[in-house]
Amino acid sequence: MQQFMTLETYRVLPGIGCQVGNVVYGATVTRTDTSHRETYTGCTYIPLKTRVNQHNSDMHTLNEEHQGTTLSAYVRSLIRDSIPYNIKWDVIKRAAPYNPITKICRLCISEKVHILFHPEDATLNQRSEFFSKCWHKDCHLLVNN
């Protein structure tokens, strides 16, 4: 199968590299045949480069029952229909991850605020994400230690 994706370099805030974690990031998928753009906003506490690699793995899985994100589902549909595209990744903001003392995850809050106030940066995001639990909390639970 021919791959059509081109991965542009990470556009990051000054002083932030792709090895930095605890960021809210954005992905812009542009169809190269029609210039149609779709956007996705996410957050990660692991290094951005690792999270992008996880997205790429989800995008190129052949298992149709694989869940993944709405971003990976959209890109899989482009690949299935042989539509050329490229992806641009941006770091939107840095934020603190889950704090077990305050029980607040500023990373999740920052992502949700960005999606709410900048919906043009989240055309692929599902609005049900606002009510989802914090995934960064699990590593701080005593059950997992």
C-alpha positions as CSV (number, residue, x, y, z in Angstrom):
1,M,0.0,0.0,0.0
2,Q,1.3,3.4,-0.9
3,Q,1.7,5.9,1.9
4,F,0.6,9.5,1.2
5,M,1.3,11.1,4.5
6,T,4.0,13.7,4.8
7,L,5.0,14.7,8.3
8,E,6.0,18.3,8.7
9,T,8.3,19.2,11.5
10,Y,7.0,20.1,14.8
11,R,6.2,23.8,15.3
12,V,6.9,24.5,18.9
13,L,6.8,27.4,21.3
14,P,10.2,29.1,21.8
15,G,12.4,27.0,24.0
16,I,10.2,23.9,23.8
17,G,11.4,20.8,21.9
18,C,9.6,17.6,20.8
19,Q,11.0,15.7,23.8
20,V,9.0,17.9,26.2
21,G,6.0,16.5,27.9
22,N,3.1,18.0,29.8
23,V,1.8,19.9,26.7
24,V,-1.5,20.6,25.0
25,Y,-0.8,19.9,21.3
26,G,-2.6,20.4,18.0
27,A,-2.6,18.4,14.8
28,T,-3.8,19.9,11.5
29,V,-4.6,17.4,8.7
30,T,-4.7,18.9,5.3
31,R,-5.9,17.0,2.2
32,T,-3.4,17.9,-0.5
33,D,-6.0,17.4,-3.3
34,T,-8.6,19.8,-2.0
35,S,-6.8,21.8,0.7
36,H,-9.6,20.8,3.2
37,R,-8.3,21.1,6.8
38,E,-9.4,19.2,9.9
39,T,-7.9,19.9,13.3
40,Y,-7.4,18.0,16.5
41,T,-6.4,19.1,20.0
42,G,-5.0,16.7,22.6
43,C,-2.8,16.7,25.7
44,T,0.0,14.5,26.9
45,Y,2.3,14.1,29.9
46,I,4.7,11.9,28.0
47,P,7.2,13.5,25.5
48,L,5.4,14.9,22.5
49,K,7.5,12.8,20.1
50,T,6.3,9.6,21.8
51,R,2.7,10.7,21.6
52,V,2.9,11.6,17.9
53,N,4.5,8.1,17.3
54,Q,1.5,6.5,19.1
55,H,-0.9,8.5,16.9
56,N,1.0,7.4,13.8
57,S,0.8,3.8,14.9
58,D,-3.0,4.1,15.4
59,M,-3.4,5.7,12.0
60,H,-1.6,2.9,10.2
61,T,-3.2,-0.1,12.0
62,L,-5.2,-2.3,9.7
63,N,-7.5,-3.5,12.4
64,E,-10.9,-1.8,11.7
65,E,-12.1,-2.5,15.3
66,H,-9.1,-0.6,16.8
67,Q,-10.4,2.4,18.7
68,G,-7.7,5.0,18.8
69,T,-8.6,8.7,18.6
70,T,-10.9,10.5,16.2
71,L,-7.7,11.9,14.6
72,S,-6.5,8.4,13.8
73,A,-10.0,7.3,12.5
74,Y,-10.1,10.3,10.2
75,V,-6.6,9.6,8.8
76,R,-7.4,5.9,8.4
77,S,-10.4,6.9,6.2
78,L,-8.1,9.1,4.1
79,I,-5.6,6.2,3.7
80,R,-8.4,3.7,2.9
81,D,-9.7,6.1,0.2
82,S,-6.2,6.8,-1.2
83,I,-6.5,10.5,-0.5
84,P,-3.2,12.3,-0.1
85,Y,-2.7,14.4,3.0
86,N,-0.1,15.9,5.4
87,I,-0.1,16.5,9.1
88,K,1.3,19.5,11.0
89,W,1.9,19.2,14.7
90,D,1.9,22.2,17.1
91,V,2.5,22.7,20.8
92,I,-0.3,25.0,22.0
93,K,0.5,25.3,25.7
94,R,2.4,23.7,28.6
95,A,0.6,22.8,31.8
96,A,1.1,20.8,35.0
97,P,-0.1,17.2,35.0
98,Y,-2.4,15.7,37.7
99,N,-1.4,16.7,41.3
100,P,-2.5,14.1,43.9
101,I,-2.5,16.7,46.6
102,T,-4.9,19.2,45.0
103,K,-6.6,16.4,42.9
104,I,-6.5,18.8,39.9
105,C,-5.0,18.1,36.4
106,R,-4.2,21.4,34.9
107,L,-3.2,19.6,31.7
108,C,-6.7,18.2,31.1
109,I,-8.3,21.5,32.1
110,S,-6.0,23.4,29.7
111,E,-7.0,21.1,26.8
112,K,-10.7,21.4,27.6
113,V,-10.5,25.2,27.8
114,H,-8.7,25.4,24.5
115,I,-11.3,23.2,22.8
116,L,-14.1,25.3,24.3
117,F,-12.7,28.7,23.4
118,H,-11.0,27.7,20.1
119,P,-13.4,25.2,18.4
120,E,-11.7,25.9,15.0
121,D,-8.7,24.0,16.5
122,A,-10.8,21.0,17.4
123,T,-13.0,20.0,14.5
124,L,-12.2,16.3,15.0
125,N,-12.6,16.3,18.7
126,Q,-15.7,14.8,20.2
127,R,-17.6,17.1,22.6
128,S,-18.2,14.1,24.9
129,E,-14.5,14.5,25.9
130,F,-15.4,17.3,28.3
131,F,-17.0,14.8,30.6
132,S,-14.3,12.1,30.4
133,K,-12.0,11.3,33.4
134,C,-8.4,12.4,33.7
135,W,-6.2,9.7,32.2
136,H,-3.1,11.2,34.0
137,K,-4.5,10.4,37.4
138,D,-4.1,6.6,37.1
139,C,-0.3,6.6,37.5
140,H,-0.7,8.4,40.9
141,L,-3.1,5.9,42.4
142,L,-1.7,3.6,45.1
143,V,-3.3,0.6,43.4
144,N,-0.9,1.1,40.5
145,N,2.2,1.5,42.7
